Each structure stands twice: as structure tokens, then as C-alpha cells.
Amino acid sequence: MKAGQPVLSVITVVYNNVASFEQTMLSVLNQTYTDIEYIIIDGQSTDGTIDVVKKYEDRLAKFITEKDNGIYDAMNKGLALATGDYVLFMNSGDEIYGADTVAKVFATATNADIYYGETEMIDQQSNSLGKRRHAAPERFTWRDFKYGMSISHQAIYIKRALVEPYDARYQLSADIDWIIRAAKKATTIVNVHQYVAKYAVGGMSKLKHRQSLMERFDIMKRYYGLTPTLFNHAVIAFNLGWYWLMNRRTND
């Protein structure tokens, strides 16, 4: 460890993902940045995931495997164990973009409250599917989620002093609420102007899309008000329809 460098707590939660979990772990363990506290929370996997973890257990700061009450309960366990200056969630199947990504993030500015960047979408074999539909805003504040989650939680580094536990009332979209709460407290938010994460498409929010949308609407209503949220969702629907129309024409 180097004196004066911030310590980054990277937290990974996993349950039965032996197929791609090692890619996630190696994207963290192979970082050139040395001040990383890596924490893995496993939901008592039965498919061989734990065997993968044990291959690298001597390089982990903390590892627990036990039953949980869902992804955000597991993520809260990770937060409770974290001791770093910043926290980053890199969940199973997702990856830090490159081996020098963390070093580049912290080189952009000193002591920011939040650092954020772009996310590349990948499939289960780590093949690129291109940039997220929601580009990261040039300047980010807590109000910028009114049209959707413009920054993925894999692409945002937040000072641990600013974060609170995930809200247990949400099963699929608590990360939106979590980032908004932290961003409301932040005074210095830095766009690092680079790709910082790879996000594996799919997950429970896709399988339970209706529930996810209802949770997102409730979160946005709480922070932005009912009438603005209704209007903003009309804008979201229009933008989504236009996006798919343009992409269909491009692919025809």
C-alpha cells in the first residue's frame, strides 16, 4: 500500500454463478492499484462457486458464505464489513473495465466524494454489446436519475462516509435509491470520462421487469414528486421507443 492513497472496498455478492464469477474476481484481483479491500458475500452457493472463491481466498480481505434475504441484504452485509475510504459494488458476472481502471479513476482528482464513468454491456461470455443506452451525464447530481439510471452502480465510486444501507423495501431497484441518497450529500462529483465497468446483461431486474419498474417509479416519486415523475416517465417512454426504432432501422 502507498501512503496517501485512498483504500477502495470492492464488494461482490454472488449466488450460484460458477460460469462467470471467476471473471469478476480476476477483474478486481488483477488491478494495478494496490489499496483494494476485496469483500465477497456468497449466498451459500451449491454449484461450485465457493470452490472458485477458495482458489483466491488468500487474496481476499473478507469472505462469508451464508443464507441471505436477497441481493440487497447481501450487499448490506458487505457494506457492514467494509473499512475502505470508498466503496464499489462489482456484482457477480460484472467486471472492472481494465487492469488499470481503479488507478486511472483516482488519478483524475483528489478526495472527490464520488467518481463515476461509463459502462460497457457484455454477454455471459464477456463479449462486448456496446455502450449502455443511458450515457453517463457530463455532470451528475442526485436529480439526474429523473429520466432513468444514467450511471450503473458498477461504475460509481462513493465515499464510504456518505453511504447508508440499502433500503430493504426494494427488492430490485434499491441501488437507485442508494445512489440518490449518497449523491444528495456529495459536494464534489467527478466524471472520469472513461469506461470503468462492464455490466453483464440480464439479472433479476430483467426477469421481474414489471416489479422493477414499479419500484423505480416509487423511488422517483419520493425524490422528484408525483407530477414530475409522471411527466418524466412519458419522456422515458418516448426516448425508449425512439431508441429501439432507430436501432431497428440501423440493423435492417
SEVEXKOL-128186 format. One line per 5 residues: number of its first residue (from 1); their letters; for each residue x, y, z of C-alpha. Coordinates in pm, 1 decimal, decimal comma. Layout:
<marlums>
NUM> a> X/Y/Z  ...
</marlums>
This chain:
<marlums>
1> mkagq> 0,0/0,0/0,0  112,0/354,3/-75,4  84,4/631,8/181,1  -185,6/883,2/99,7  -374,2/662,5/-144,4
6> pvlsv> -741,4/605,3/-68,9  -842,6/249,8/10,5  -1119,1/113,2/-212,3  -1353,0/-150,6/-71,5  -1479,6/-359,9/-362,3
11> itvvy> -1781,3/-568,9/-264,7  -1904,7/-861,4/-472,4  -2221,3/-1054,7/-393,4  -2279,5/-1388,6/-561,1  -2507,1/-1689,3/-558,9
16> nnvas> -2460,4/-1991,0/-786,4  -2271,2/-1829,1/-1073,3  -1977,4/-2060,5/-1127,2  -1985,4/-1995,9/-1503,1  -1868,9/-1633,3/-1494,4
21> feqtm> -1780,0/-1549,6/-1135,0  -1407,0/-1603,2/-1179,1  -1401,6/-1328,9/-1445,5  -1546,1/-1088,0/-1190,8  -1292,2/-1183,1/-926,0
26> lsvln> -994,7/-1155,4/-1159,3  -1104,5/-813,2/-1281,5  -1066,6/-696,5/-920,3  -764,4/-900,1/-814,2  -563,1/-805,4/-1123,2
31> qtytd> -590,4/-430,5/-1068,5  -261,2/-241,6/-1072,9  -395,1/-24,9/-791,1  -274,0/-179,7/-466,2  -502,6/-32,0/-199,7
36> ieyii> -806,0/-251,6/-256,6  -1001,3/-432,0/12,7  -1190,5/-710,8/-164,2  -1500,5/-846,8/11,2  -1709,4/-1135,7/-121,4
41> idgqs> -2054,2/-1220,9/13,5  -2186,4/-1556,8/-106,1  -2543,7/-1671,5/-51,9  -2435,0/-2027,3/25,8  -2383,7/-2139,2/-333,0
46> tdgti> -2409,4/-2506,7/-423,1  -2282,9/-2507,3/-783,7  -1907,5/-2480,9/-731,7  -1888,8/-2102,4/-689,0  -1738,0/-2142,0/-342,7
51> dvvkk> -1459,1/-2358,4/-487,4  -1375,3/-2072,8/-725,5  -1359,6/-1828,4/-435,6  -1132,4/-2053,8/-235,6  -875,9/-2055,2/-518,2
56> yedrl> -811,2/-1688,7/-436,1  -914,9/-1673,7/-69,9  -569,4/-1568,9/48,9  -604,0/-1251,3/-161,4  -939,8/-1152,8/-14,1
61> akfit> -994,7/-919,1/277,7  -1317,1/-1088,9/385,6  -1531,0/-1376,9/261,8  -1853,8/-1506,2/410,1  -2097,0/-1764,6/277,9
66> ekdng> -2440,5/-1786,9/435,7  -2807,0/-1758,4/351,2  -2942,1/-1409,4/292,8  -3272,0/-1236,5/228,3  -3195,1/-1122,3/-124,2
71> iydam> -2932,2/-928,3/-313,1  -2959,1/-605,3/-114,0  -2942,2/-789,3/216,6  -2616,5/-943,8/91,2  -2491,0/-604,8/-26,2
76> nkgla> -2567,6/-456,0/315,2  -2359,7/-731,2/474,9  -2071,9/-625,3/252,8  -2114,8/-259,9/347,9  -2109,1/-350,9/715,6
81> latgd> -1771,9/-523,5/667,8  -1613,3/-252,1/451,9  -1342,0/-32,3/605,2  -1212,7/149,7/294,9  -1237,1/517,9/211,3
86> yvlfm> -1456,3/440,7/-91,4  -1692,7/158,8/-183,4  -1760,2/-1,6/-520,2  -2007,8/-282,0/-588,2  -1895,7/-521,2/-859,6
91> nsgde> -2153,4/-796,2/-856,6  -2121,2/-1146,4/-994,1  -2079,1/-1153,5/-1371,8  -1978,5/-786,6/-1392,2  -1619,9/-667,0/-1429,0
96> iygad> -1396,5/-368,1/-1366,1  -1320,4/-243,2/-1715,8  -941,9/-285,1/-1729,8  -648,6/-371,0/-1506,9  -553,2/-4,9/-1464,7
101> tvakv> -908,5/130,3/-1424,5  -902,0/194,9/-1049,2  -565,4/368,6/-1073,2  -698,2/592,3/-1351,2  -1014,4/674,3/-1155,9
106> fatat> -827,6/800,1/-852,0  -573,6/982,9/-1068,7  -843,1/1212,2/-1213,4  -896,9/1410,6/-892,7  -809,8/1408,2/-524,3
111> nadiy> -1058,1/1339,1/-247,3  -1378,2/1364,5/-451,6  -1695,6/1248,5/-282,9  -1799,4/1048,0/-589,3  -1621,7/931,6/-905,2
116> ygete> -1820,2/791,7/-1197,6  -1773,7/679,7/-1555,8  -1919,1/486,9/-1846,6  -2028,9/124,0/-1859,4  -1989,5/-129,1/-2138,5
121> midqq> -2252,7/-401,1/-2174,2  -2130,4/-759,8/-2206,5  -2288,3/-1101,8/-2252,5  -2222,7/-1407,3/-2036,5  -1904,3/-1482,3/-2233,0
126> snslg> -1770,2/-1125,9/-2176,9  -1832,6/-1028,9/-2539,3  -1899,7/-657,7/-2582,4  -2256,1/-548,8/-2656,7  -2164,4/-181,2/-2672,0
131> krrha> -2229,0/118,1/-2453,1  -2529,7/143,7/-2221,8  -2834,5/315,6/-2371,4  -2815,5/566,0/-2085,4  -2490,1/757,5/-2129,7
136> aperf> -2336,9/894,1/-1811,6  -2419,9/1266,2/-1779,2  -2136,4/1514,6/-1822,9  -2215,3/1649,9/-1478,2  -2404,4/1433,9/-1232,1
141> twrdf> -2625,5/1535,1/-942,0  -2893,2/1345,4/-749,9  -3155,9/1496,6/-981,3  -3013,5/1322,3/-1288,2  -3190,2/992,0/-1226,2
146> kygms> -3527,1/1151,6/-1307,6  -3510,6/1006,5/-1659,5  -3361,1/673,3/-1557,1  -3047,2/528,7/-1402,0  -2787,4/714,1/-1608,1
151> ishqa> -2496,7/564,4/-1411,8  -2478,5/195,5/-1325,6  -2380,5/108,6/-970,3  -2078,8/-81,7/-1108,1  -1947,6/248,8/-1245,1
156> iyikr> -1968,5/468,1/-935,8  -1714,6/500,5/-654,1  -1863,4/662,2/-343,6  -1701,0/773,9/-19,4  -1797,8/523,1/244,9
161> alvep> -1879,4/806,5/486,6  -2165,6/910,2/256,2  -2336,4/575,6/209,7  -2616,2/419,6/408,8  -2758,5/66,4/396,1
166> ydary> -2977,1/-28,5/101,3  -3348,8/18,0/166,7  -3499,2/-323,9/236,2  -3840,1/-223,5/99,3  -3699,3/-252,7/-254,4
171> qlsad> -3603,2/-594,3/-391,2  -3484,0/-495,4/-739,2  -3415,2/-120,9/-759,3  -3269,3/-23,8/-422,1  -2943,2/74,7/-592,9
176> idwii> -3118,2/376,5/-749,5  -3236,4/498,0/-409,3  -2891,7/424,4/-258,7  -2703,7/632,0/-515,1  -2950,2/922,1/-494,4
181> raakk> -2915,8/936,8/-115,7  -2537,0/945,1/-138,0  -2535,6/1198,9/-422,1  -2758,4/1435,1/-222,8  -2485,1/1451,6/42,1
186> attiv> -2195,7/1488,5/-201,9  -2028,1/1819,6/-280,0  -1762,2/1701,5/-526,6  -1871,0/1459,9/-800,1  -1614,3/1381,2/-1069,7
191> nvhqy> -1676,3/1240,4/-1417,0  -1362,0/1041,1/-1501,6  -1450,0/1043,1/-1876,4  -1365,8/679,5/-1940,7  -1514,7/332,4/-1930,1
196> vakya> -1483,6/194,7/-1578,5  -1709,3/-112,2/-1572,7  -1853,6/-397,6/-1774,3  -2210,9/-492,3/-1696,0  -2344,2/-841,2/-1770,1
201> vggms> -2691,5/-809,9/-1921,3  -2979,7/-994,8/-1762,9  -3038,0/-1043,8/-1392,4  -3348,8/-1037,0/-1176,1  -3449,2/-685,4/-1282,2
206> klkhr> -3495,7/-823,9/-1634,8  -3678,0/-1135,3/-1519,9  -3910,2/-929,1/-1298,2  -3926,4/-620,7/-1516,8  -4270,5/-504,2/-1405,5
211> qslme> -4178,8/-512,6/-1036,7  -3852,1/-333,8/-1111,9  -4035,0/-55,8/-1298,5  -4286,7/-13,3/-1017,5  -4007,5/19,0/-764,4
216> rfdim> -3825,4/272,9/-980,6  -4142,4/478,3/-1016,5  -4192,3/479,7/-638,4  -3833,5/588,2/-578,4  -3852,1/869,0/-834,4
221> kryyg> -4188,2/983,9/-696,5  -4036,1/1010,9/-348,7  -3747,6/1228,8/-464,9  -3890,6/1423,7/-757,8  -4265,5/1438,8/-685,8
226> ltptl> -4563,3/1262,1/-845,4  -4644,3/1503,9/-1127,8  -4283,1/1548,6/-1246,6  -4233,3/1171,3/-1229,2  -4540,8/1106,8/-1444,9
231> fnhav> -4414,6/1361,3/-1699,6  -4060,5/1222,3/-1687,1  -4188,7/869,6/-1749,2  -4365,5/992,6/-2060,9  -4027,9/1129,5/-2175,1
236> iafnl> -3861,0/798,3/-2085,4  -4120,0/603,4/-2286,7  -4071,9/831,2/-2587,9  -3692,6/808,4/-2570,8  -3705,9/430,7/-2535,5
241> gwywl> -3936,7/395,1/-2833,1  -3718,3/623,7/-3044,3  -3404,8/432,1/-2940,3  -3547,6/96,6/-3044,9  -3686,0/241,0/-3368,0
246> mnrrt> -3351,3/388,6/-3466,9  -3163,4/73,6/-3375,1  -3407,0/-143,6/-3568,1  -3353,6/72,3/-3874,7  -2979,1/50,7/-3826,7
251> nd> -2992,7/-328,4/-3805,9  -3232,8/-377,8/-4100,2
</marlums>
